[in-house]
């Protein structure tokens, strides 16, 4: 038989975002765990994947509550449950040896169902599972509190359970429909009787009007024939005009196509020349950007910059020379300081030599070189000291005026500037020579490149001119095509209009449904004349009831039809009464058959559960069982009592016996039972466990329990545990630890 190998949960209720696999035994699987840890969520998960739509039955207020949440906020993006069914014996109507059924619910409340990974509809899952495994609306899914509900049901409600199993509702529906049909038939009989009388009066009245109407109708028919003949003539003329316009349109189309081909050819050539011109431009750009031309440009720019700097430096040098000449002239005109001037000049020269020797001393690599530099520096310093002493004596004796001294200082400063300018001019001239030399080296190659660029540019311009020529020719042709297209559209519009007129005329001719072939030989004027004559005849006849003939025929037909209905309704009424009696009998028969089987199962199961007791199902109204209730009787060895007179545990055991009897009447291969043992003591739990184990030989059982005596009979046990703030976890449970869970519930 097909059985569920495992369940996989992801993001479902208390189970976290990671996938949780749960393997089931082929026979009896028990689920244990403490209150609030989520063991009943396993039953909810199975209801969920089987397609249950009632959130209340799965203990949620809204569908978003199915999605795993923390602090009342959804954490998982969706809730998903999958079951994997062993189908090696192909009990399910699929070729697969394993069948996967899954349901995913997102936060928007949208469910997606899949069979073997392929999206499907819920009804397909129902059709697949119901015949073998059952479904959530049957008694194979026993939810938490279901036993208590059975205990609380009234006798009438208990009997209705048998009604449902027997299919009484089907007969009730048929009888209810028959009652409605009977009422409708009696109403119709009254209506038809009155209607037949009214129709008879109408038949007499319309018979007197029919004669005039027949003559009027004959003339109208002749008018229709004439009108059809005129329409046919119009169609003929329109078709001839349509052919003429189509020939004209064909000539225009041919001419336009030729021009468009020429237009495309010219554009193609223009594009070709433009592409070639663009390629030449790319070559020109490449050569312009070559290293030689770029370098030559840079050297010319450098030459220009250096020459500008040289001119400015020469101008500045001339200014310094003029200042020096003026200062010297001033000193010489005083007649006192000519010798002193020479000594100052000597002092400046010695100072420069001192700076040179100091630099050499710093760069000396050997001791001898250092000693030699020191000796030379000492000699220069002695000479400088002598000159300074001489200048001091000259100044103290008044040989040098303060003005001359200042001018001598200025001359010394100007000489330094002059030397700086001379150095700059020398350096600039060297740079100019180097730039000139580099430019001369690449000028020949640059000239060759520029000659090549000029040739490419000339070719590019010729190609561009040719492209423009072809493009202009194409545009001229395009201007010729436009009026042809306009004329073509006008002709096509006329053709469409004529086609519409022809279609309309033919449709009108088709709607007339008269034979006008005898008028084909007549021309349009003759037909129009005949039409006028016929209209005159109609006016001469005057107003008639044009519907008289048809009304007479209709009324006669109505009378025959209504009379036939009346007779059939009389027969239907008798058949309905007979059918209602048959439904009552069949309904009672199927009910009693089902009741007898369920009662037998109940007695057998009750005896097995109670050990020594006796259980019976009692009808309150045996003559008319469907008009009374159903009582569960139980004798636990202390007398026969009905359900309401039993203790809590006895009520539970009795309700369980009734539930198992219902399941045996319509067995399936899979059962889910959630805390059916809630009010049972250990002894009764043990009996229930034995019975479940017995049932598991033929059907797969998943039982959620908190009793050790039931769990220990299971082929496989797993426990559900949960830490505060964490998702539920699935653990393997040893029989020795089952007592820890006993009495703690879900």
Secondary structure, DSSP 8 states (H G I E B T S, - for coil): --EEEEEEEESBTTS-SS-EEEE--SSEEEEEE-TTSSTHHHHHHHHHHTT---TGGGT-SSGGGGB-EETTEE-SSEEEEEEEEE-TT--SSSS-SEEEEEEEEETTS-EEEEETTEEE-HHHHHHHHTTTT--TTSTTEE-TTHHHHHHH--HHHHHHHHHHHHTHHHHHHHHHHHHHHHHHHHHHHHHHHHHHHHHHHHHHHHHHHHHHHHHHHHHHHHHHHHHHHHHHHHHHHHHHHHHHHHHHHHHHHHHHHHHHHHHHHHHHHHHHHHHHHHHHHHHHHHHHTSHHHHHHHHHHHHHHHHHHHHHHHHHHHHHHHHHHHHHHHHHHHHTS-HHHHHHHHHHHHHHHHHHHHHHHHHH--SHHHHHHHHHHHHHHHHHHHHHHHHHHHHHHTTSS-HHHHHHHHHHHHHHHHHHHHHHHHHHHHHHHHHHHHHHHHHHHHHHHHHHHHHHHHHHHHHHHHHHHHHHHHHHHHHHHHHHHHHHHHHHHHHHHHHHHHHHHHHHHHHHH----GGGTTS-HHHHHHHHHHHHHHHHHH----TTHHHHHHHHHHHHHHHHHHHHHHHHHHHHHHHHHHHHHHHHHHHHHHHHHHHHHHHHHHHHHHHSS-EEEEEES-STTGGGS-EEEEEESSS-EEEGGGS-HHHHHHHHHHHHHHHHHHT--SEEEEESTTTT--HHHHHHHHHHHHHHTTTSEEEEE---HHHHTT-SEEEEEE--TTS--EEEE--GGGGGGTTT---
